[in-house]
């Protein structure tokens, strides 16, 4: 019987690289590029994903992307496999194998949660990633029939999801914070609105340090 599986990697473990790309419309996009799932080793959850299982799962996900399916990811890490649209911050544009590991490229979207992630990264916060999928685990911790559902953006594994959640809740309780959040939701693509929420988030992040 398949079960939900999640594996956290810190900013450094995932060897994350930030990339900026300017599209044909002149708008710049922020990308996270790094390891999403490690193969052929026993991880912190005492599970082992063979490179063969990861390779098959990566190929399946790329086929979905090539077929026009949008693979969306969230801020924090829900307990189930459902994608919550109000929490979406990015989309996976591609995945590939390098040695035993599965790598991915995540495009940060101009959603409220995507703006949160962008501001934190540009403020120097080291966020990690967490693969979310399903598979069968035998008595030795070996995963079989592995499927990748998505890759989420999370805080460091020592406190999964805690920092993004703290910033989000602080934003909702901060004077002007909820207004900034609503503006970003209702006026997506408006430079003035994006500047306003970015400045608000930077003040909040500075206050949390």
Buried (B, 14 or more C-beta within 10 A) or exposed (E): EEEEBBBBBBBEBBBBEEEEEEEEEEEEBBBBBBBBBBBBEEBEBEBBBBBEBBBBBBEEBBEEBEEEEEBBBBBBBBEEBEBEEEBBBBBBBBBEBEEBBBBBBBBBBBBBBBBBBBBBBBBEBBBBBBBBBBBEBEEEEBBEEBBBBBBBBBBBBEEBBEBBBBBBEBBEEBEEBEEBBEBBBEBBEEEEBBEBBBEBBBEBBEEEE
